Amino acid sequence: MDKLSNLSKLKLEIQLKAKNGIDFILSAAITWLVIFLIWKFSANNSYDKSVLTFIFGAMLLPLALGFSKILKQTGKSQVTNYNLWDCG
């Protein structure tokens, strides 16, 4: 039971340091907005829209990294004394 509480503490600590993933939420919202605009208002054929969707979809992770730098958040924990892999 103690290991479960240690895991819960570690999970909570990482969530708070990562600010619950707001960087990925913002970057996904922007990416999907751009993809929506491509498919809604572009006069290109489906192949061109698919290529543009792929290009802007690949921007998700760099955007998330940029937002994490702007928001000054980390997903790393400084706590390393939790022995989560000890099953015995």
N, C-alpha and C positions, 0 to 999 in steps of 0.2 A: 504494500500500500504506500510505503514511503517513496518508492521509485515513481509511482504514478503522480504523487504530489510534486516530486522534483520535476517531472516532465511537464506538469501543468505550470509550474513556476517558470520554467525555461521558456515554454510557449508564450506565456503572458509577457515575459520580458522582451522577447523578440518581436511580438506584435506591437508593443509600445514603442520600441526603438524604430521599427519600420513604419510606424504610424499607420498600421493596418493596411498597408499596400496602396496608399493613396497615389503614389507615383504611377503604378500600373493602371489604376482606375482612370486617372487623367489621360494617360497616353492612349489607353484603349478607347476612351470616349472621342478623343481627337481623331484617332485612326479610323474609327467607324464612321465618324461624321464625314471625313474626306472620302471614304469608300461610298457612302450614301450619295454624296454630291457627284461623284464620278458616274454612278449608275443612273442617277436621276436626271442630270442635266447635260451629260456628255452626248454629243451627236455621233460619236464613233461607233464602229461595229462591236460586236460582243468580244471578239478577240482582243481588240485594243483596250476595251474596258477591263478584261481579265488581266492583261499585262500591267495596266496601271494599278489595279487592285493588288496584284502581287508586289509591285514596287512600294506602294504606300503601306501595305501590310508588313513588309520587312522593316519599316521604320518604327514599329512598336517598341522593340527593346532599346534602341538608341534614345527614343523619346523618354522611356521610363528611366533610363540612366540619367538623362539630363534633368528630369524632374526630381530625381532623388538627390542630385547635387544641389539644385536650387532650393529644395525644401530641407536640406541638411539632415538627411535621415540615413541610418545605417540598418542593415539587417543582420549585423554580426553581434554575437553575445560575448561579453567579457567573462562570463561564468564558464569555467571549464572543469570544475570539480564534481559535476554530476556524472556519476558512473551509470549511464543509461544502458550500457551493453552488458552489464553484469547480470546474468540470469540466475546465478546460484546463490 
